[in-house]
């Protein structure tokens, strides 16, 4: 399983211009916050459940996490009472497990839309196997919430390849049914559907075939790199078998885009090529209320037991922030979730993104 693609490189030219403009405003605000000694989070990865109806070869979430561990709507209401903390949030990714297994998902999302007035984007990650549930939930959310919505559907290969990766017979056909149900809902500035392929040694040979297949079906699939660690996916034991080589990563991310620029540089230099947003502009909320600044670390507190601001500013959080960005922790990290957040909070990264987009439009020199 990979993090959902950031969306930065999937934007059209006009949307990219808007992203860069809002990024200039955002980087100025971030700079002021830093001078004040208080940087509010801008991105939340909201893990709303550990339950999952897939058994993916690269992920141990349903095997090693408690499926009964879930925050209720009243718990989220309590967490959202800290208005000062939440007012700077700009984007939220709703994920799991499989988030659409929660029947109260529309109510949960509506709570955050109301409690976070600065929200500019809400994204859902799904394995796409619950076609009716996904379709009806997305339609309800679009009716109730005015924030732009993205849905990223996992698609790891064509036909049997996807079924094998997800550990469910017929998974590919169910995903494609979900894609067909959601594509008609697409509306610029309101709803976008994306595909995400989690690449490992189990499916790397079929990546180009999948890319061509998705293009012929009328939607874009982004590549993602399988992440291996002991907390979120709890799959470090699979790294030796499934991790991609540096050469394979460079081959996949070969196009002249902003995201690829950062990833290719990072592969070559083995250290972060842009400031990491974890613990500064982004964080993760787990189904038991635990707060993580980075998936590679331990929780820094609990939003229910301490309060969200107390967790964000705890001594444990200060220790994690000192470690983030070091070669040891971040040299091989390709976490894409906070890419847009990191770019919009850093002026130099915005310049890199803009020039990369111009180079891609101009094409290779004659």
C-alpha positions, 0 to 999 in steps of 0.5 A: 500500500502506498500513500495516495498521490499528492495530486500536484502533478495531476492538475491542469495548467489553470489549476496549477496556476491557482495552486502556485498562487495560493501557495505564495499566499500560504508560504507567506502565512506559514512564515508569519506563523513560524515567526510567532512560534506557532505553526498550525497544521495544514494537512491531516491524514485522518485514519478513520478505521482499521477495518478492511475488506482486502488482504493486500500482499504489501500491507498488514493493517487488517492483520495487526491492528484492532478492527474494533478501535474506532472513534465515534462521532461524539469523539470527533466533536470533542476533538474539533472543539479546539477551534484555534488548532483547526482553523489553519487546516487546508486539506484532509485525507480520509483513509483507513483501512477501508474508510467506506466501511464506516456507515457514518462517513458522511456525518464524519466528513461534515463535522470536519467541514464545519469545524475546519472553515479553512478546508480547501480539499477533502480526499478519500482513499479507497480500494474501490470494492464497495461500489454502491457504498462508495457511490452513494457516500460520495454523492451524499458528501457532495450534497452536504459539503461545499469543499472540493472532493477527491477520491483516489481508487487503488488499482494495482494492475490489470485483471488477475494482477490486481486481484492477486495484489489485493488478495480478493478474487474479482477485486479488479472488476469491482474496482472498475465498476466503482470507476465507472460509477464515479467518472460521470460525477467529475466536475472541475473544482468540485469533484475529481476521481484518480487512480493510485497504483502501489508499486512493489516487486509484486506488480512492477512489471505490469505498470506500463500496461496499467498506465495505458489501460487506465488512459484508454478508460479515461482516467489517470493512475499515478504510481506510488511506492510501497512504504515499509515500517512498523507502525501504520502498515506494520509491514517492515517484514515484507521490505526485503521481498517487495521493495523496489530498487533505485533503478526501478524507481527512477524508471517509473518516475521518468517524466519531467514533472514537479513531483518526479523532480523531487523523487528522482533527486531524493533517490540519487542523493538519499535525503529529502529534496524538499522540506518535510511537512510532517510535524510542521504542516501535517500530522496523522490522527489514528482510530484510537485518537493517537496523534502521529507527526510522522508514520516512522515514529511513535505517537506524540500524544492522544487527542482524546486523553490530552487534547489535540493542542497538547499532543501537537505541542508535547515534549514527545512532539518536540523530539520527533520534530528534531529527528524529521528531515535527518538522513537516517529517518528521511533519506529513503522516504517517498511519502507523497501525502504531504507533498502539496502541503510541503510545497505550498509552505516553502517558497523555494519548492514553489519555484521548483514546481513552476519551472518543472511545469514550464519545462514539461510544457516546452518539451525537450530542447531541439 
